[in-house]
Amino acid sequence: MIRFLGRRALGAALVLLVMAALVYALFYAMPGDPAVLACGKGCTAPQLEAVRHSLGTDRPVYEQFWSFLTGVFAGHSYSTGPTTVWCSAPCLGYSFQGNEPVTQMLLDRLPVDVSLTLGAAVLWLALGIGTGLFAALKPGGLRDRITNTLMLTLGSAPVFVVALLLLLGACVWLQILPFPTYVAFTDSPGQWAENMLLPWMAIALVMAATYSRLARAGVLEAMSLDHIRTLRAYGWSERRIVTRHAVRGALPTLATMAALDIGGVMSGAVFTESMFGLPGLGKLAVESATTIDLPVICGITLLAGALVIVANAVADVLYAALDPRVRI
């Protein structure tokens, strides 16, 4: 297992390095001048030269990329005109439009995405696995068909449509919940959960459909194995067989899918954040793209890619832990 973990960690590190090189080349080494975007429209020629020197775009590309990498691990200093600002490691750049290190801007928004993703993950796993087991207990029956139809309908709906219906139903028609406004968990756990409930449900209702189908298929496949037939011969009930033994057959697939989806939602819940007005990374990405704040866009892209790569590595580890055959 240690050797397997070492190979996966090395592979993830190499992919992160390649991704960093591609992102840097895309945003900084392609035709165009990032200093012009960073400096703004009213920038004078001396100010533009100072920004170029601060960003390092007046040096060869390989030196720029090396400086970028060293900044990630050791920090970097940026000249803002009369003063010099130190960006502590891990430094992903400096936003001259926001007058703030990119890393700090991402860290300020990241708790919103963590709250959104983890809460939604708990709901979609509970709903998806629960409905999958419920359907698998009576395959081909009425409740199996109803459950599959309902899950297929929810899984086919775009998340912004589900979000809009939830807002209209809970906040306008029934008026049982306030319009979501993000409250930090440390400020008030109750208000945090109340305001995050609708965003959680919007993501969970869409994501649960996949987990319901996977759980149902995994349980039905496990129910055809020899040891399950032996348990039936000993008089075990179907419910006991499913909950104690058959569900284990679906766990490796469900665990790997959950790791991948958590990484994907955390790095790209743009529609959900926009619909509910949550100040997360998705909303920051839209704002930065509107103002062409290149360092922030680059930092968000790197963070999103890193989250997906880490999620893939975690998925591999979970699958190996649940199924030792893949460690070879």
N, C-alpha and C positions, 0 to 999 in steps of 0.2 A: 504493500500500500504506500509506503514511503517513497519508493522509486516511482510509482505512478503519480503521486502528488508532485514530485520533483519535475517530472516530464511536463505535467500540465502547467506548473508555475513558470517553467522556462518558456514554454510555448506561448503563454499569455504575455510574458514580458517582451518577447520578440514581436508579437502582433501589435502590442502597444507602441513599440518603437517605430515600426513601419507605419502605423496609423498616424503617429505624431509627425513623421516626415511628410506624409501625404497631405495632412492638414496644413502644415506649415507651407509646403509648396503651393497649395491651392490658394491660400489667403495672402501670402507674403511674396512669393517668388514669381508668381504669374505676372503678365503685363499689367501695368497700372502702378500707382504710387500710393501705398498705404499711408504715408505721411500726410498726403493731401487730405485724405479722409479723416485722419486723426486730428489734424490741425483745424479744420473747419474752413468755411467760405471766406471769412475775413482775415485769413492768415497772411502775414507779410512774408517777404522773402527771407529775412533773418530768422523769423519764427519757424518757417518751414525747414530751413537748414538745421535748426536746433532740434526739431522733432525728428528729422531724419537721423541725426546723430544719436538721439535718445533711443529711437527704435532700432538703430543699427542697420538701417537700410542703405547707408552709404558705404557698407563693407561688402565683400564677396558673399555669395549665397551660403557657402559652406561655413563661413565664420558666423553668419547670422544664425544658422540652424544650431551650431554648437553653443552659441550664446543663449539661444532659447532653451536648449536642453539643460545647460548649467543653471539657468535661472529657475527651472522647475525644481532642481535638487538643492541649489545653494542660494537662491534669491537673486535679485537684480535691482540696480538703481536706475531711475528715470528722471530726466531733467524736465521740469515743468516751467522753465523760464528762469525766474530769479532763484528758485530753490530746487533741490534734488530730493526726490522721494524714494525711499527704500521699500521694495516689494519683497516681503519675506517668502521663503520657500514654504510650500510649492508655489512658485510665481508663474502664472499663466499670462502675464502681460499687464498693461496698465491702460485704463480707459481715460483718455484725455478729455472726453466729453463729460464723463461722470466724475472726473477727478478722484478716482478710487482704483485700487488694484482690482483686477478682474477676479482673482481668487476670493477676495472679501465679498464682492458682489454675488458670486456663486454661493458662498457659504451662507449669506443672508437669506437667499431664496431656497436653499436645499432643504431646510426643515419642512417647508410646505410640501415638497415633492415626496419626502420620506413619509410624512403623515398621510398624504393622499394614497401612496402606493401600498404601504403596509396595511392600512385599514381596509382598502379595497381588496387586497389579497386575501385577508381573513374571510371576508364576505364571499368572494367568488369561489374560494376553495370549499367553504362550508356548503354553499348553495349548490355548486357543481357536483361535488362528490356525493352530497346527500341525495340529490335528485337522481344521479346515476345509479346509486345503490337501490333507491326506491324503485326505479324502473327495472333493474336487473332481477329483483326478487320475483317478478311475474313477467318474464319476457314474452312478447307477443300479445299480452293482454291489453285491456282497455287503458289502464293507468300507464303502461309502457308507451302506448301510442300517444296518449295525451301529453305525457312528459316530454317525449321526443319532439312533438309538434311545438309545444311551448318553448322549449330550449332552442329549437331551430329558428323560431320567429324572433326571439330575443337576440340570438347570435347574428342574425341578418341585419338587424337595425343599426344604423350608424350611432356612435356614442353621443353625438351632439343632438340627435333626435330624441334619444332616451333622456338626455339631460334636460332638454326643453320641456318634455312631457312631465318630468319629475318636478321641475320648477313651477309649471302651471298648476299641476295637481296639488302639490304640498304647500306652496307659498301663495297661490292666487285663489284657487277654487276652494280648497279645504281650509287654508290658512292655519295649518297645524305646525308649520316650521317657519322660521324667519328666512329671509333671503341670505344665503351664505356669505359670511364675512370672516376671514381667517383670524382665529384667535390662537395664540401660542398655547401649547399644552401646559407649559410652566405657569402661565398666567391664570388659566382656569380650565381644568380638565373637562368639566361638564360642558362649558360653552364650546370648547374645542371639538368635542364629539358631536354636539348638536349641529354646529356649522359645517362639519365635514361629512355628515351622514348622507346628504344628497349626492355630493361628488363621489363618495364611496359606492353608493348604489348605482350611479350611472355607469361606472366602470365595471362593477361586479356583475350586473345583469347581462352585459354584453359578453364578458369573459367567461361566465359560468357555463355557457352553452358548450364550449369546447371540452371543459373538464367533465361535464355530465356525460358526453358521448364517450370520452376516454375511459371514465370509471365504469360505465356500463359495459363497454367492449372488453375491458380487462377482466372484469368479474365473470362475464359469460365465458370467456376463453378459459379462465381458471376453473370454472365449474365443470368443464369437460375432462379434467385431468383424472388420473387413476385414483389418487389419494382422496379426492373429493367423493368419488363413487364409493370408496371404502367407508368414508364417514357416513354417507347415506345408509349404507348397509348396517352400520352400527346404530342407526336410529336417530342421528342428529337432525335437528330441524333445519330447514333451508335458511332461515334468518341467522341461526348460529353459525352455519357453515360459511355464509357470505361475510358476516362481520368479523369472524375470527381467522378465516383462512383464504377465501377467494379474493378478498380485497387486497391481499398482499401482492397478487399478480399484477395489479394496476399501479402499485406504488412507484416503481422505477420511472415509468413514463410520466406519471403525474408530478413527481418531484422534479424531474428535469424540465418539464414544461413550465412549472411554477417558477423555477429559478430564471428561466429565459424571459417569461412574461413580466416578472417583477422588474428585471433590468430594463426591459423595453418600455414599460409604463413609466418608470422613474425618469427615463431619459427623453420621453416624448409625449407627455400628456398635455399637448398644446390645446386641443379642442376642449378638454374638460376644464382646464384652468381658465380658458377664455370665456366659456359659458358661465362659469360660476364666479368669475372675477378673482381667482386666487393668485396671489403674487408669487408664483413659482418660477421655475426655470423656463417653462414654456412661454409664459407671458414675457419674461425678460428677453427671450430669443426673438419674439415678435417685435418688441420695442427696439431692440438693437438692430434688427434688420431694417426697420423703418428709418432709423437715424444713421444707418450704415456705420455703426460702432464696431469696427473690424476686430479689435482685440477681444471684445466681449463675445462676438459671434464665434471667433476661433476658440475661445475658452469653453464655451458651451458645447461646441462640436467635439472637442477633445474629451470633455467630461462625459458626454453622452456615449461616445465610442468606448471610453474606458468602462463605463457601467455595463455596456453590452458584453464586452470582452470578459469582464469579471463574472458576469452572470453565466456566460458559457462555461467558464472554468468551474464555477460552483455546480453547474448542472452536471458536468462530467464527474466531479467528485461525488455528488449525491448518487448518480447512477452506479458508480463503482462501489459505493458503500452498500447499496441495496442489491447489486448484482455482481458478485466477485468475478464473474467470467470476463468482464470487460477490462479487468486490470492487466491482462496478459499483454 
